[in-house]
Amino acid sequence: MKNWSCLLVFFLTCGSAISQTASWQAYNDSVNANGGTTDETVTMINVGRSSPGPASSELLVFGSGDGTGVTATYEETLSEGSVYWTSDAITFDEESDAAKLFGEALDLTGNISYGDAPGWHMDLILEGLDPNSKYVFAGTAMRGGGLGYAERTTNWKIMGAESFVYASSEGAWKVSEESVEFSTGHNEEGYVAKWTDIAPGADGRIVIRTSHSVGEANGGLAGAHAYKGYAGGVFMLELQVDSGAVATGKGLSILRVFPKENELEAHPNSPLHVVIEHDTHKVDSSSVALFLDGKKVASEIQQVGDRTLVVHESAVAFEDFSDHTVKVEFADDSDARSQYTKSWNFTVMEWTQYDGLPADSAITLNDLGKQERGFAIRVVATDPNEPDPDKEILSDIGDLWWIWDEKHSDHSDRTLFNSEGYYLERAQINYQRDGRTIGNKAGEKLFPGINGTESLTPEGLELPVIHFGLETTALLELDEGYYHMQITTTPIHLLHIGLGDDAVELSPDESVTPGIEDARAWEYKFVVEKPGLYPFTLFYYDYLGGSSSLTASGGTASSLEWLNIAPTGMKYLINGDDDRAITAYIPPDAIVEMSPATMSVLRQDGNMIVTWSEPGTLQGAEKITGPWNDVVGASSPHSVALGSSVMFYRVRH
């Protein structure tokens, strides 16, 4: 292994697919913060907070310093914040593609890091290219953050070219012919994004766009972060002589397999996947045969667009440290029926050392009288400066065990809570105090009952002082096998198996300790020996402390996200819409049976008399679309004086 520093590298060559002598090469170090790159023929265009500039320059021939006639320009498209121009140490394989392509010309220290929310991208615009020539582009990025940063991903996309050939590192995640992504937070393998035979249009211009992952639902890298990635660092442009050779079809090709070839830490519940790319012909689905350890296994064949997916779902978990061999055979649908075969090996991780959930705590779905998906949530918000000594305050996360039954002043908004004190979350646990994006998944909501930081700031004060806590309970539907959950949060939380007095705290993986920051997730690993519905209790306490990357752009350190990592590495919020997500059910005791509200209106003695069923609160609005406000002090029946203005009324249960 070779120790370098965090980078993003671009490489561009011009010429044919057959290797030719280059007429020139040009390098750019976009983050030479430590001054490690000293060659004066290497340009240094750059962007990002604290970057010295310039953002655009003509590229120079490496070694001679002559002009290439090609101008390179960085253009940022920001989300909520910006990107950083910074330096971080990295380690990656000195035999990797990245090391071989870039290591001799540049000191690779530094990176232009991720934005603060989804939607950012950075364009590397290359202008002045010869429309009659062909080019090759390659790029890479490395933060060197270790496994805790592995979810931080960069997507690379080539735009504006007439034609090109995909040629990225073998282990990189191919999204399409024009798009590839891989982890740049922990790119120890030294992957590069690369295209050959790039033919620019008549304008002599192409764009290489870097951004966050396109997302698993759009074919992106499994487990990739919703918006964290690395945008720029170093690139190389090389002009080659075109040989005039005509590229021939490559036939069918295996794009990727799962578990990965020679994987040493395969999930014990791993399915077998083979993704095959089509060329002129497709896969003949009737010809596919899949073998596991020499035995043919059942497989499902899915053909979408220019790819065929072969899937086998294992019925039982693989044993610890067990070695396995997979072989796939198939043919194309041409008249000649070309035959293909591939074999690969993988080894299963050690997993039986993890604690098993208590089997006697599981129930079946049929045992659940009220089958409503979601979570039961209680929230309490108290002022540490409570003037009444007889009222309890929230001062520790452990107080969430008992404070509900004690006398206290609650500053949360109770509008959406039922008569038993529960908010029924029908979606997922993905909250941020002000609705800002943080954690692996985007789409954060406000905490139930907490209407932003403003609601924690008493009248007359400028800063928040009110603390709040949250209790989430649910029955999770779990099959037999090994589980790996993640909770991204700040400042503090606790996870338990069980409800109430029967709950037992689950300990997170001791090797991963995010503390009170949200830069990494807490890891929970356990084994389920008996399938069923298992009760979970999740506590969260915001004491107005903690640390978050959101604070750099005016945000707050207050968030809670709960997800599961599937055997394929994909991450799903608990109770997500995807069939592969864990389903959550609301504990029946939190569900209140309610009769539909009724309301009637009659005219009497010049007034309108509004009558409604109890319990219910009368609300009024000047427009049917709202805003709706409680009619203070109103009880059924309620008299409304007739006037010239129009009012609408409704009853809220």
C-alpha positions in Angstrom: 0.0 0.0 0.0 1.1 3.5 -0.7 0.3 6.6 1.5 -1.0 9.6 -0.5 -3.6 12.2 0.2 -7.2 12.9 -0.7 -7.7 13.7 -4.4 -9.9 13.8 -7.4 -8.1 13.2 -10.7 -9.1 13.7 -14.3 -7.3 12.2 -17.3 -8.0 12.8 -20.9 -6.3 11.4 -24.0 -7.0 11.8 -27.7 -6.8 9.1 -30.3 -7.9 5.6 -31.3 -8.8 2.6 -29.2 -5.6 0.9 -30.3 -2.5 2.1 -28.2 -0.6 4.8 -30.1 2.2 7.1 -29.1 0.8 10.2 -27.5 1.5 13.6 -29.2 1.1 15.4 -25.8 -0.1 15.1 -22.3 -1.4 17.7 -19.9 -2.0 17.5 -16.1 -3.9 19.7 -13.7 -3.6 19.6 -9.9 -6.8 21.2 -8.6 -5.9 21.0 -4.9 -2.2 21.6 -4.5 -2.8 22.9 -0.9 0.4 21.5 0.5 2.6 22.6 -2.5 3.6 19.0 -3.2 3.2 19.4 -7.0 6.2 21.4 -8.1 6.4 20.8 -11.9 5.7 24.1 -13.5 4.1 22.4 -16.6 1.2 21.2 -14.4 -1.6 23.7 -14.3 -3.7 24.3 -11.2 -7.2 25.5 -11.9 -9.4 25.1 -8.9 -12.7 25.9 -7.1 -14.2 25.5 -3.6 -14.2 27.4 -0.4 -10.7 28.8 0.4 -9.5 27.9 -3.1 -7.0 30.5 -4.6 -8.2 30.2 -8.2 -8.1 30.5 -11.1 -11.1 28.4 -12.2 -10.1 28.4 -15.8 -6.8 28.1 -17.8 -5.2 26.7 -20.9 -3.7 23.3 -20.3 0.0 22.9 -20.9 2.0 20.1 -22.5 3.5 18.1 -19.6 7.3 18.4 -19.7 7.6 21.3 -22.2 5.1 23.8 -20.9 3.8 24.5 -24.5 0.2 25.5 -24.9 -2.3 22.7 -26.0 -5.0 25.1 -27.2 -7.4 23.3 -24.9 -9.0 25.4 -22.1 -10.3 23.6 -18.9 -12.9 25.4 -16.7 -14.6 24.3 -13.5 -18.2 25.5 -12.9 -20.0 24.7 -9.7 -23.8 24.3 -9.3 -24.4 24.6 -5.6 -27.2 23.1 -3.4 -27.7 24.7 0.0 -24.0 25.3 0.7 -20.8 24.9 -1.3 -17.8 22.6 -1.7 -14.5 22.7 0.2 -11.0 23.0 -1.2 -9.0 21.0 1.3 -6.3 18.5 2.0 -6.6 15.0 3.6 -4.2 12.1 3.8 -5.1 8.9 1.8 -3.9 5.4 1.4 -4.5 3.3 -1.7 -2.9 0.5 -3.8 0.2 1.6 -5.6 -0.6 -1.0 -8.3 -4.1 0.5 -8.9 -5.3 2.2 -12.0 -5.1 5.6 -10.2 -1.5 5.1 -9.1 -0.4 4.0 -12.5 -2.1 6.8 -14.4 -1.3 9.7 -12.2 1.2 8.9 -9.6 4.4 9.8 -11.4 3.3 13.3 -12.4 1.5 14.7 -9.4 1.4 14.9 -5.6 -2.2 13.7 -5.2 -2.9 15.4 -1.8 -6.2 17.3 -1.6 -9.8 17.2 -2.8 -12.8 19.4 -3.6 -15.3 17.9 -1.2 -19.0 17.3 -1.2 -21.8 19.8 -1.0 -24.2 20.3 1.9 -27.4 18.8 0.3 -28.6 16.9 -2.7 -28.5 18.7 -6.1 -24.9 19.8 -6.3 -22.6 19.1 -9.2 -19.4 20.4 -10.7 -18.7 20.5 -14.4 -15.2 20.2 -15.9 -15.6 22.0 -19.3 -13.0 21.1 -21.9 -13.0 23.5 -24.9 -10.8 23.8 -27.9 -10.7 20.1 -28.7 -10.1 19.0 -32.3 -13.4 17.8 -33.8 -11.4 15.5 -36.1 -9.5 13.8 -33.2 -10.5 11.3 -30.6 -9.8 11.5 -26.9 -9.6 9.4 -23.7 -10.7 10.7 -20.3 -10.0 9.2 -16.9 -10.6 10.6 -13.4 -10.5 9.6 -9.8 -11.2 10.9 -6.3 -10.0 9.9 -2.9 -10.8 11.3 0.6 -9.1 8.5 2.6 -11.7 8.6 5.3 -11.6 4.9 6.0 -14.6 2.5 6.1 -16.8 5.1 7.9 -16.6 7.3 4.7 -17.2 4.4 2.2 -20.8 5.5 1.5 -19.5 8.8 0.1 -19.7 8.4 -3.6 -18.9 10.3 -6.8 -20.8 9.9 -10.0 -19.0 10.7 -13.2 -20.8 11.5 -16.4 -19.5 12.4 -19.9 -21.7 15.0 -21.8 -21.6 16.7 -25.1 -19.5 14.1 -27.0 -20.6 12.6 -30.4 -19.3 9.1 -29.4 -17.2 7.4 -26.8 -16.3 3.9 -25.4 -16.7 3.2 -21.7 -13.5 2.0 -20.2 -13.5 2.6 -16.4 -11.8 0.4 -13.8 -13.2 -3.1 -13.6 -14.4 -2.7 -10.1 -16.2 0.6 -10.6 -20.0 0.7 -10.7 -21.2 1.2 -14.2 -24.5 3.0 -14.3 -24.6 3.4 -18.1 -22.3 3.8 -21.0 -21.9 7.5 -20.1 -22.0 7.3 -16.3 -20.0 5.5 -13.6 -19.7 5.9 -9.9 -17.6 4.5 -7.0 -16.7 5.3 -3.4 -14.5 8.3 -3.2 -14.6 8.6 0.6 -12.7 5.3 0.8 -11.3 4.6 -2.7 -8.5 2.3 -1.4 -8.8 0.3 -4.7 -7.7 3.3 -6.7 -10.6 3.2 -9.2 -10.8 5.5 -12.1 -13.6 6.7 -14.3 -12.5 6.4 -17.9 -13.8 6.7 -21.5 -11.8 6.1 -24.7 -12.5 7.1 -28.3 -14.2 10.3 -27.3 -15.2 12.2 -30.5 -16.1 15.8 -29.6 -18.8 17.6 -31.6 -18.2 20.4 -34.1 -17.9 22.9 -31.2 -14.8 21.1 -29.9 -16.3 20.9 -26.4 -17.1 18.1 -23.9 -18.2 18.2 -20.2 -17.3 15.8 -17.4 -19.8 16.3 -14.7 -19.1 15.0 -11.1 -21.8 14.8 -8.5 -23.3 12.6 -5.8 -24.7 9.1 -6.6 -27.7 8.9 -8.9 -29.3 6.7 -6.2 -29.9 3.0 -5.9 -33.4 3.3 -7.5 -31.7 4.8 -10.6 -29.1 2.2 -10.9 -26.5 3.8 -8.7 -24.0 2.2 -6.3 -25.5 0.0 -3.6 -25.4 1.9 -0.2 -24.2 5.2 -1.7 -24.9 8.3 0.3 -27.7 10.5 -1.0 -25.5 13.6 -1.5 -22.0 13.2 0.0 -19.2 12.8 -2.6 -16.1 14.5 -3.9 -16.2 16.9 -6.9 -12.7 17.6 -8.2 -9.0 17.4 -7.7 -6.6 16.5 -10.6 -7.0 15.7 -14.2 -4.9 14.8 -17.3 -5.5 15.3 -21.0 -3.6 13.4 -23.6 -3.7 13.8 -27.4 -3.2 10.6 -29.4 -2.8 9.7 -33.0 -5.9 8.0 -34.5 -5.0 4.7 -36.1 -8.2 4.7 -38.2 -9.1 1.3 -36.8 -12.8 0.3 -36.7 -14.1 -1.0 -33.4 -15.8 -4.4 -33.6 -18.6 -5.6 -31.4 -17.6 -7.0 -28.1 -20.5 -9.5 -27.8 -22.2 -10.1 -24.5 -20.3 -9.2 -21.4 -20.7 -9.7 -17.6 -20.9 -6.3 -16.1 -20.8 -7.4 -12.5 -21.6 -10.3 -10.1 -22.7 -10.5 -6.5 -21.2 -11.4 -4.2 -18.1 -9.8 -5.8 -15.4 -12.0 -7.2 -13.0 -13.0 -4.4 -15.1 -11.2 -1.8 -13.9 -12.2 1.7 -16.7 -10.7 3.8 -19.9 -11.8 2.0 -23.1 -11.3 3.8 -24.5 -14.7 5.0 -27.8 -14.0 3.4 -26.3 -13.0 0.1 -28.3 -13.7 -3.0 -26.5 -14.5 -6.2 -26.6 -11.8 -8.9 -25.2 -11.8 -12.5 -25.6 -8.6 -14.6 -25.0 -9.2 -18.3 -24.7 -6.4 -20.8 -26.0 -6.9 -24.4 -24.3 -5.9 -27.6 -25.8 -6.7 -31.0 -27.7 -9.6 -29.5 -29.4 -10.3 -26.1 -29.2 -13.2 -23.7 -31.3 -16.2 -24.7 -33.1 -16.5 -21.3 -33.8 -20.2 -21.8 -30.0 -20.9 -22.0 -29.2 -19.5 -18.5 -27.9 -22.0 -16.0 -26.6 -21.0 -12.5 -24.6 -23.3 -10.3 -23.6 -22.9 -6.6 -20.9 -25.2 -5.4 -21.4 -27.5 -8.3 -25.2 -27.8 -8.0 -27.6 -26.2 -10.3 -29.9 -23.7 -8.5 -33.1 -22.0 -9.5 -32.8 -18.6 -10.9 -35.0 -15.7 -12.0 -34.2 -14.0 -15.3 -35.0 -10.3 -15.7 -34.3 -8.5 -19.0 -34.6 -4.7 -19.0 -33.2 -2.5 -21.7 -29.7 -3.6 -22.7 -29.1 -5.8 -19.6 -30.1 -9.2 -18.3 -30.2 -9.8 -14.6 -29.9 -13.4 -13.2 -30.9 -13.8 -9.6 -30.9 -16.7 -7.1 -32.2 -16.1 -3.5 -30.6 -18.4 -1.0 -33.1 -20.2 1.2 -30.7 -20.4 4.2 -27.8 -18.4 5.5 -24.2 -19.4 4.6 -22.0 -20.6 7.4 -19.2 -18.5 8.9 -16.0 -18.4 6.9 -17.5 -20.8 4.3 -16.0 -20.7 0.8 -18.3 -20.9 -2.3 -18.0 -21.2 -6.0 -20.6 -19.8 -8.5 -20.8 -20.6 -12.2 -23.1 -19.1 -14.8 -23.6 -20.4 -18.3 -25.6 -18.7 -21.0 -25.8 -18.1 -24.8 -26.9 -15.1 -26.9 -29.9 -15.2 -29.2 -28.0 -15.0 -32.5 -28.3 -17.7 -35.1 -24.7 -18.8 -34.2 -25.6 -18.9 -30.5 -22.3 -18.0 -29.0 -21.8 -19.7 -25.6 -20.5 -17.9 -22.4 -19.4 -19.1 -19.0 -18.0 -17.5 -15.9 -17.0 -18.8 -12.5 -16.0 -16.9 -9.4 -15.5 -17.5 -5.7 -16.5 -15.8 -2.4 -16.0 -16.3 1.3 -18.7 -15.5 3.9 -18.0 -13.2 6.8 -17.9 -14.3 10.5 -21.3 -13.6 11.8 -22.5 -16.1 14.4 -20.6 -14.3 17.2 -23.3 -11.5 17.2 -26.0 -11.8 19.8 -29.3 -13.2 18.8 -32.6 -11.5 19.5 -34.7 -13.2 22.1 -36.9 -15.6 20.2 -39.6 -15.5 22.9 -40.2 -11.8 22.2 -41.4 -12.5 18.6 -45.0 -12.8 17.6 -46.6 -13.7 14.3 -48.4 -11.3 12.1 -51.6 -13.3 12.8 -51.1 -12.5 16.5 -51.3 -8.8 15.7 -54.9 -7.7 16.1 -54.5 -4.3 14.5 -52.2 -4.6 11.5 -51.2 -1.0 10.7 -47.8 -0.2 9.3 -45.6 2.4 10.9 -44.3 3.6 14.3 -45.8 4.8 17.5 -44.1 8.0 18.6 -44.3 10.0 21.9 -42.5 13.4 22.2 -41.9 15.5 25.2 -40.3 19.0 25.3 -39.4 20.7 28.6 -37.7 23.9 29.7 -34.6 23.2 31.9 -35.5 26.5 33.7 -39.0 25.2 34.6 -40.2 27.6 37.4 -42.6 25.1 39.0 -40.5 22.8 41.3 -43.3 20.2 41.3 -43.0 19.6 37.6 -40.4 17.3 36.1 -38.0 18.2 33.3 -36.1 16.2 30.8 -32.4 16.2 31.6 -31.2 12.8 30.5 -32.1 10.3 27.9 -33.0 7.8 30.6 -35.8 10.1 31.7 -37.8 8.9 28.7 -38.6 5.7 30.6 -40.8 7.5 33.1 -41.5 11.2 32.3 -44.7 10.4 30.5 -46.5 9.4 33.7 -45.2 12.3 35.7 -46.4 15.9 36.0 -44.5 18.2 33.6 -45.0 21.2 31.3 -44.8 20.0 27.7 -43.8 22.6 25.0 -44.3 20.3 22.0 -47.1 20.8 19.5 -49.8 18.2 20.3 -51.9 18.8 17.2 -51.1 15.5 15.5 -51.0 13.3 18.6 -53.9 11.1 19.4 -55.8 10.8 22.7 -53.3 8.2 24.0 -50.4 10.7 23.4 -49.0 9.0 20.3 -48.1 10.3 16.9 -48.6 7.5 14.4 -45.7 7.7 11.8 -46.9 5.9 8.7 -43.7 6.5 6.8 -40.1 6.2 8.0 -37.9 7.6 10.8 -35.9 10.3 9.0 -36.1 13.5 11.0 -34.1 16.7 11.3 -35.0 19.6 13.6 -35.4 22.1 10.8 -36.0 19.6 7.9 -32.5 19.9 6.6 -30.8 17.0 4.8 -28.3 14.8 6.7 -27.7 11.1 7.0 -27.6 8.5 4.2 -31.0 9.3 2.8 -32.5 12.6 1.8 -36.2 13.7 2.4 -35.9 14.6 6.1 -39.0 15.7 8.0 -39.5 17.8 11.1 -39.6 15.8 14.4 -43.3 15.2 15.3 -44.5 18.0 17.6 -41.3 20.1 17.1 -41.9 22.9 14.6 -38.3 23.7 14.0 -35.6 25.4 16.2 -37.9 28.4 16.6 -40.4 26.4 18.6 -37.6 25.6 21.2 -37.0 29.3 21.7 -39.2 30.9 24.4 -40.7 34.3 23.6 -38.2 37.1 24.4 -35.1 34.9 23.9 -32.9 34.7 20.9 -31.5 31.2 21.3 -33.3 27.9 21.9 -33.3 26.5 25.5 -36.1 23.8 25.4 -34.9 20.2 25.3 -37.0 17.5 23.7 -37.0 13.7 23.7 -38.7 11.1 21.5 -39.7 7.5 22.1 -40.3 5.4 19.0 -41.8 1.9 19.3 -42.6 -0.6 16.5 -42.8 -4.3 15.7 -40.3 -5.1 13.0 -41.0 -8.0 10.6 -37.7 -10.0 10.5 -36.8 -13.2 8.7 -34.1 -15.6 9.9 -30.5 -14.5 9.4 -28.0 -11.8 10.1 -28.9 -8.1 10.3 -26.9 -4.9 10.1 -28.8 -1.7 11.0 -27.6 1.9 11.1 -28.7 4.9 13.1 -27.4 8.3 12.0 -28.1 10.8 14.7 -27.0 13.7 16.9 -26.7 14.3 19.7 -27.7 11.0 21.5 -30.0 7.9 21.2 -30.5 4.4 22.6 -31.9 1.3 20.9 -33.7 -1.5 22.7 -35.3 -4.8 21.9 -38.6 -5.0 23.6 -41.2 -2.6 25.0 -41.6 -1.0 28.4 -40.1 -2.9 31.4 -39.2 -5.8 29.2 -36.9 -3.8 26.9 -33.2 -4.6 26.8 -30.7 -2.2 25.4 -28.9 -3.3 22.2 -25.2 -2.4 22.2 -23.7 -0.9 19.0 -20.6 -2.1 17.3 -17.7 -0.9 19.6 -15.4 -0.5 16.6 -17.5 2.4 15.3 -18.1 5.3 17.7 -19.5 8.4 16.0 -19.9 10.1 19.4 -22.3 13.1 19.2 -21.6 13.8 15.5 -23.7 12.8 12.5 -20.8 12.3 10.1 -21.0 8.5 10.5 -23.7 6.1 11.6 -24.0 3.9 14.7 -23.9 0.2 13.7 -26.1 -2.4 15.2 -25.5 -6.1 14.3 -27.5 -9.0 15.5 -28.9 -12.5 14.5 -32.5 -13.6 14.2 -33.0 -17.3 14.7 -36.8 -17.3 14.5 -38.8 -15.3 12.0 -41.5 -13.0 13.3 -42.5 -9.6 14.6 -39.9 -8.2 17.1 -40.6 -5.2 19.4 -38.1 -2.4 19.3 -37.9 0.9 21.3 -35.8 3.8 20.1 -35.0 6.7 22.3 -33.7 10.1 21.1 -32.8 13.1 23.2 -31.9 16.6 21.9 -30.3 18.7 24.7 -29.2 21.3 22.1 -25.7 19.9 21.9 -23.9 17.6 19.4 -22.1 18.4 16.2 -23.1 18.4 12.6 -21.8 19.3 9.1 -25.0 21.3 8.7 -23.8 24.0 11.1 -21.3 25.3 8.5 -24.2 26.5 6.4 -26.4 27.7 9.3 -28.1 24.4 10.1 -28.5 22.6 13.5 -27.2 19.5 15.1 -30.4 17.5 15.6 -31.3 14.5 13.5 -32.4 10.9 13.6 -32.4 8.3 10.7 -33.0 4.6 11.1 -32.2 2.2 8.3 -31.1 -1.4 7.5 -28.3 -2.6 5.2 -29.6 -5.4 2.9 -27.4 -8.4 2.0 -26.6 -6.7 -1.3 -25.3 -3.6 0.4 -28.3 -1.4 -0.5 -29.6 0.7 2.4 -33.3 1.0 3.1 -35.1 3.1 5.7 -37.1 0.9 8.1 -40.6 0.7 6.8 -39.6 2.0 3.4 -41.7 1.5 0.3 -39.3 -0.9 -1.3 -40.2 -4.6 -1.0 -36.7 -5.2 0.3 -37.1 -2.8 3.3 -38.0 -4.1 6.7 -41.7 -3.6 7.5 -42.7 -1.9 10.7 -46.1 -2.3 12.5 -47.5 0.1 15.1 -48.0 -1.5 18.6 -51.7 -2.0 19.0 -51.9 -0.1 22.3 -50.9 3.1 20.5 -53.8 2.9 18.1 -57.0 4.6 19.2 -60.3 3.5 17.7 -62.2 6.6 16.6 -65.7 7.1 15.2 -65.9 9.4 12.2 -66.5 13.1 13.2 -70.0 14.5 12.5 -70.9 18.1 12.2 -74.2 19.9 11.5 -75.2 23.5 11.0 -78.6 25.2 11.4 -79.9 28.7 11.5 -81.5 29.9 14.7 -82.5 33.4 15.8 -80.2 35.1 13.3 -77.2 33.0 14.2 -75.6 29.8 12.8 -75.5 27.0 15.3 -72.6 24.5 14.7 -72.9 21.1 16.4 -70.3 18.3 16.3 -69.5 15.0 17.9 -67.1 14.8 20.8 -64.2 14.5 21.2 -63.3 17.0 18.6 -62.0 20.5 18.2 -63.8 23.1 16.1 -61.5 24.9 13.6 -62.2 27.9 11.3 -60.7 29.4 8.2 -61.4 32.2 5.8 -60.6 30.0 2.8 -61.3 26.3 2.3 -57.6 25.7 1.7 -56.8 27.2 5.2 -54.9 28.0 7.2 -57.2 26.4 9.8 -57.1 27.6 13.4 -58.8 26.3 16.5 -61.8 28.3 17.6 -60.7 29.2 21.1 -63.2 28.1 23.8 -65.7 26.6 21.4 -67.7 23.7 22.6 -70.6 21.9 20.9 -73.1 23.5 20.2 -71.4 26.7 19.2 -73.1 29.9 18.1 -71.7 31.9 15.2 -73.1 35.4 14.5 -74.0 36.0 10.9 -72.0 38.7 9.1 -70.7 39.9 5.8 -67.5 37.7 5.9 -67.3 34.1 4.7 -66.0 31.5 7.2 -65.4 27.8 6.8 -65.6 25.3 9.7 -64.4 21.8 10.3 -63.9 19.4 13.2 -60.5 17.9 14.0 -60.3 14.7 16.0 
